[in-house]
């Protein structure tokens, strides 16, 4: 399921990153790589604050929709 469907506070792991090579590379440089744990901290409007690799990152819901997760 996409990261946009994850409830706040629940830990999940990234199983796939969808999109073109430049999008996958950009997300990878932020720490969104397959096998990494991710937690949604909060949602505000069209953005999400997530915790990945002990760092909080704000991304758009459009970008978060390209990150596929599974329960940890």
ZADREN-739916 format. One record per residue: residue number from 1; residue in one letter; y negated, z, x negated of N, C-alpha, C in turn. Coordinates in steps of 0.2 Angstrom, whole numbers, always signed. Atoms other than C-alpha are relative to their C-alpha. Last residue first. Example, Ala and Ser with C-alpha at 12.3 -4.5 7.8 and 13.67 -1.06 7.14 Angstrom:
! residues 2
     k   r     n.Y     n.Z     n.X    ca.Y    ca.Z    ca.X     c.Y     c.Z     c.X
     2   S      +6      -1      +4      +5     +36     -68      -5      +3      +4
     1   A      +6      +0      -4     +22     +39     -62      -6      +0      -4
//
This chain:
! residues 72
     k   r     n.Y     n.Z     n.X    ca.Y    ca.Z    ca.X     c.Y     c.Z     c.X
    72   X      -2      -2      +7     +20     +50     -34      +6      +5      +1
    71   X      +0      -8      +0     +18     +40     -18      +3      +2      -7
    70   X      -5      -3      -3     +15     +21     -21      +0      +8      -1
    69   X      -3      -7      +3      +0     +12     -26      +6      +1      +4
    68   X      -6      -2      -4      -7      -6     -25      +3      +6      -3
    67   X      -5      -4      +4     -24      -9     -33      +5      +3      +5
    66   X      -4      +4      +5     -33     -24     -26      +5      +4      -4
    65   X      -5      +4      -4     -40     -15     -11      +5      -4      -4
    64   X      -5      -5      -1     -49      -3     -23      +6      -4      +4
    63   X      -3      +0      +6     -60     -18     -28      +6      +5      +0
    62   X      -3      +7      +1     -65     -22     -10      +4      +0      -7
    61   X      -6      +0      -4     -67      -3      -7      +3      -7      -1
    60   X      +1      +3      -7     -80      -3     -21      +7      +0      +4
    59   X      -1      +7      -1     -77      +8     -36      -1      -2      +7
    58   X      +2      +3      -6     -83     +25     -42      +1      -8      +0
    57   X      +3      +6      +0     -74     +33     -57      -1      -2      +8
    56   X      +2      +3      -7     -69     +50     -60      -4      -6      -1
    55   X      +7      +2      +0     -60     +53     -77      -1      -2      +7
    54   X      +5      -6      +0     -44     +63     -80      -7      -2      +0
    53   X      +0      -2      +7     -34     +47     -83      -5      +5      -1
    52   X      -6      +3      +3     -38     +41     -65      -1      +2      -8
    51   X      -2      -3      +7     -48     +51     -53      +5      -4      -3
    50   X      -7      -1      +1     -56     +41     -38      +1      +3      -7
    49   X      +0      -4      +6     -73     +40     -30      +8      +2      -1
    48   X      -5      -5      +1     -72     +26     -17      -1      +4      -6
    47   X      -3      -2      +7     -86     +15     -11      +5      +6      +1
    46   X      -4      +5      +3     -91      +6      +5      +3      +1      -6
    45   X      +2      +7      -2     -98     +20     +14      +5      -5      -2
    44   X      +7      +0      -2     -93     +36      +4      -2      -7      +2
    43   X      +2      +6      -2     -75     +40      +1      -7      +0      +3
    42   X      +4      +0      -6     -69     +55      -9      -1      -7      +2
    41   X      +4      -6      +0     -58     +61     -23      -3      +0      +7
    40   X      +6      +1      -3     -44     +48     -22      -3      +7      +1
    39   X      +2      -4      -5     -31     +52     -35      -6      -2      +3
    38   X      +7      +1      -3     -23     +40     -47      +0      +5      +6
    37   X      +1      -4      -7      -7     +42     -58      -8      -1      +2
    36   X      +5      -6      +1      -4     +28     -71      -1      +3      +7
    35   X      -3      -6      +2     +12     +17     -70      -5      +6      -1
    34   X      -6      -2      -3      +3      +1     -69      +3      +6      -3
    33   X      -5      +4      +2     -15      +1     -76      +7      +2      +3
    32   X      -5      +1      -5     -31      +7     -69      +5      -5      -2
    31   X      -5      -4      +0     -40     +14     -84      +5      -1      +6
    30   X      +2      -7      -4     -57      +7     -82      +6      +5      +0
    29   X      +5      -3      +5     -52      -7     -95      -3      +7      +3
    28   X      -4      -3      +5     -37     -11     -84      -5      +4      -5
    27   X      -3      -6      -3     -48     -14     -69      +4      +4      -5
    26   X      +6      -5      -1     -59     -26     -79      +3      +7      +2
    25   X      +2      -2      +7     -43     -35     -86      -6      +5      +1
    24   X      -5      -5      +2     -36     -36     -68      -2      +3      -7
    23   X      +0      -6      -4     -52     -44     -62      +5      +6      -2
    22   X      +6      -4      +2     -53     -56     -76      -1      +6      +4
    21   X      -1      -3      +7     -35     -61     -74      -6      +4      -2
    20   X      +0      +5      +5     -37     -65     -55      +0      +4      -7
    19   X      +7      +3      +1     -32     -52     -42      +1      -5      -6
    18   X      +0      +7      -2     -18     -39     -39      -7      -3      -2
    17   X      +7      +2      +0     -14     -24     -49      -1      -7      +2
    16   X      +2      +7      +1      +3     -16     -46      -8      -1      +1
    15   X      -6      +4      +1     +13      +0     -45      -2      -7      -2
    14   X      +2      +7      +0      -2     +13     -48      +7      -4      -1
    13   X      +0      +4      +6      +4     +30     -45      -1      -7      +1
    12   X      -4      +6      -1      -1     +42     -31      +0      -3      -7
    11   X      -1      +3      +6      -9     +60     -30      +5      -6      +1
    10   X      -7      +1      +1     -16     +65     -13      +1      -4      -6
     9   X      -3      -6      +3     -33     +73     -13      +7      -1      -1
     8   X      +3      -3      +5     -41     +60      -1      +4      +6      -3
     7   X      +4      -6      -2     -29     +50      +9      -3      +4      -6
     6   X      -2      -6      +2     -23     +33      +2      -5      +6      +2
     5   X      -4      -4      -6     -26     +18     +13      +2      +7      -3
     4   X      +5      -1      -5     -40     +10      +1      +3      +4      +6
     3   X      +4      -7      +2     -28     +12     -14      -4      +2      +6
     2   X      +6      +0      +4     -18      -3      -6      -3      +7      -1
     1   X      +6      +0      -4      +0      +0      +0      -6      +0      -4
//
